């Protein structure tokens, strides 16, 4: 089975966990609707409900890659998956579970521009 996934942090091209997508097909860049907030947790970001657009990339992945991403994202403990609409179709997105603890928002909505 094939899935689409929207990645916004360490899974993006050039970032530390991009190797998890080595067998994935890059479909394109995407900016979400303004319904999220992106936070800096140090080594990786957290995404929660908010009012900002988030920059990211959409990939076509197989079932095995989705299982690996769920392990990486510690689903359902640290993150959970929801779907969003992208120009490429419905895509999975990982949302942080403990949003009340978040404080260091990335105002640009772009993890790669956080510094």
C-alpha positions in Angstrom: 0.0 0.0 0.0 1.2 3.5 -0.8 0.8 6.6 1.4 1.6 10.3 1.2 3.4 11.9 4.0 4.0 15.6 4.7 7.3 16.2 6.5 8.3 19.5 8.1 11.3 18.8 10.3 14.2 16.3 10.5 12.8 14.2 7.7 13.1 17.0 5.1 15.8 16.9 2.5 19.2 17.8 3.9 18.1 17.1 7.5 19.2 14.5 10.0 16.5 11.9 9.5 16.0 12.3 5.7 17.6 8.8 5.2 14.3 7.3 6.4 12.9 8.4 3.1 15.6 6.9 0.9 13.1 4.7 -0.9 10.4 7.4 -1.0 9.4 9.4 -4.1 9.6 13.2 -3.6 6.4 14.8 -4.9 7.0 18.4 -4.1 7.1 21.3 -1.6 3.9 22.3 0.2 2.8 25.0 2.5 -0.1 24.0 4.8 -3.2 26.0 5.5 -2.7 28.4 8.4 -3.9 25.9 11.0 -0.7 24.8 12.8 2.1 26.0 15.1 5.7 24.8 14.9 8.0 24.6 17.9 11.7 24.0 18.4 12.4 21.1 20.8 16.2 21.3 20.2 17.0 18.2 18.1 13.6 18.1 16.4 10.4 20.1 16.0 6.9 19.7 17.4 3.8 20.5 15.4 0.5 21.4 17.0 -2.8 23.1 16.2 -2.3 26.8 15.7 -2.7 29.6 13.1 0.4 29.5 11.0 1.3 27.9 7.7 4.0 25.3 7.8 6.6 24.7 5.1 7.4 21.1 4.2 7.8 18.4 1.6 5.4 15.7 0.4 6.6 12.1 -0.3 5.0 9.0 -1.6 6.0 6.1 0.7 5.3 2.4 1.1 3.7 0.7 4.1 7.2 -0.4 5.5 8.4 3.2 5.5 5.2 4.4 7.2 5.8 1.8 10.0 9.4 3.0 10.4 8.2 6.7 10.5 5.7 5.8 13.2 8.5 4.2 15.3 10.7 7.3 14.8 7.9 9.6 15.8 6.9 7.4 18.8 3.3 7.0 17.6 1.0 7.1 19.6 3.1 8.3 22.7 4.9 11.4 21.5 3.1 12.1 18.2 0.0 11.0 16.5 -0.9 11.0 12.8 -3.7 12.9 11.1 -4.3 13.7 7.4 -4.1 17.1 5.6 -5.0 18.1 2.1 -2.0 18.7 -0.2 -1.9 19.4 -4.0 -0.8 15.7 -4.3 -3.7 14.3 -2.3 -4.4 13.4 1.3 -1.1 13.1 3.3 -0.2 12.0 6.8 1.2 14.6 9.1 2.6 14.0 12.6 1.2 16.2 15.4 2.8 16.5 18.9 0.8 15.0 21.7 1.7 17.2 24.6 1.1 20.6 23.1 0.6 22.3 26.5 4.3 22.0 27.2 5.4 23.8 24.0 6.9 27.3 24.3 9.7 28.0 21.7 7.6 28.7 18.6 9.3 28.9 15.2 7.6 32.1 13.9 8.4 31.4 10.2 6.8 28.0 10.2 9.9 26.6 8.5 12.1 24.3 10.5 15.0 24.8 8.1 15.0 28.5 8.8 14.8 28.2 12.6 18.3 29.6 13.3 
